[in-house]
């Protein structure tokens, strides 16, 4: 075997060893199952909950809505004439679907340059940071998941301007996020992971 092919095989093997788990947990409707399958999620959510006071079920419901717990999730490509790719709908990436500019703001304030949107610990910390800033700038309580989600989706400035009021679909989604947070809270209390 030539040295080129040996190097290629070695590179593939090393790459597979360092791969990260980006797929969604099996049962997204059961918070206990999610945390049992992915114990690192529980550690990340607990750390953010302790650091920022962010409710774990609310954070989980927002991540469910944003990325379905897929770590490298991105918005779909847009196409011109139905076939020519012209880029993505936005720069959102990762568990939290944080946009480039907001992520950079987070990195500059608390996360550091090494933080990654595809890492559940960094994504949970980002959400805690963002939700804390939402409380400070808008007065929306931390446990008001419906309005926290509206501010998360439309940005704090958009929330204050009321941009969400003309988006009936977003108001419906925010209600679903709130209901999922309540469901996750009941489940986590029943299995002792809260």
Buried (B, 14 or more C-beta within 10 A) or exposed (E): EEEEEEEEEEEEEEEEEEEEEBEBBEEBEBBBBBBBBBEEBBBBBBBBBEBBEBBBBBBBBBBBBBBEBBBBBBEEEEEEEEEEEEEEEEBBBBBBBBBEEBBEBBBEEBBEEEBBBBBBBBBBBBBBBBBBBBBEEBEBEBEBBBBBBBBBBBBBEEBBEEBBEEBEEBEEBBEBBBEBBBBBBEBBEEBEBB
